[in-house]
């Protein structure tokens, strides 16, 4: 498991903003790439973690918000 995304966010919170290019990839039920969105010159500004409840059966979902200088569906 990589901590690259979390480390990038932690650096931004600490004032060390480094813009990066990346991609968000959506896979189909066969784990084949279905859609891809490339983003450019981005950095994270918000991270929301899941609310965990041991008595529930909900799926844990995290979200991250990026500031960017453009994106394109490939």
C-alpha positions in Angstrom: 0.0 0.0 0.0 1.4 3.4 -1.0 1.2 6.5 1.1 2.1 8.8 -1.8 -1.3 10.5 -2.0 -1.5 11.1 1.7 2.1 12.3 1.9 1.4 14.8 -0.9 -1.7 16.1 1.0 0.3 16.4 4.2 3.1 18.4 2.5 0.5 20.8 1.1 -1.1 21.3 4.6 2.5 21.9 5.9 2.9 24.7 3.3 5.0 22.7 0.8 2.8 22.9 -2.3 3.9 20.9 -5.2 1.7 20.8 -8.3 1.5 17.4 -10.0 -0.2 15.8 -13.1 -2.2 12.7 -12.6 -5.2 10.6 -13.7 -8.5 9.4 -12.3 -9.3 6.0 -13.8 -12.7 4.3 -13.7 -12.7 0.5 -14.2 -15.5 -1.7 -15.4 -16.7 -4.9 -13.7 -13.9 -6.9 -15.4 -11.3 -4.4 -14.1 -10.7 -3.1 -17.6 -10.2 0.6 -17.9 -13.5 2.2 -18.9 -12.8 5.9 -18.6 -9.8 8.1 -17.8 -9.5 11.7 -16.9 -6.0 13.3 -16.8 -5.6 16.4 -14.6 -2.8 18.9 -14.8 -0.8 21.1 -12.3 -3.0 20.0 -9.4 -2.6 19.9 -5.6 -4.9 18.6 -2.9 -6.8 21.1 -0.8 -9.3 18.9 1.1 -9.5 15.3 2.3 -12.6 13.8 3.9 -12.3 10.4 5.6 -15.1 8.0 6.4 -17.2 8.0 9.5 -16.6 4.5 10.9 -19.4 2.8 12.8 -18.7 -0.8 14.0 -22.4 -1.5 14.4 -23.2 -0.5 10.8 -22.5 -2.2 7.5 -21.9 0.9 5.3 -19.0 1.1 2.9 -16.2 3.4 4.1 -15.7 6.2 1.5 -13.0 8.8 1.3 -12.9 11.8 -0.9 -10.2 14.2 -2.0 -10.6 17.7 -3.6 -7.9 18.9 -6.0 -7.2 22.4 -7.4 -6.1 22.0 -11.0 -5.3 23.9 -14.2 -7.4 21.7 -16.4 -8.5 18.1 -17.0 -9.3 16.1 -20.1 -11.2 12.9 -20.7 -9.0 10.5 -22.6 
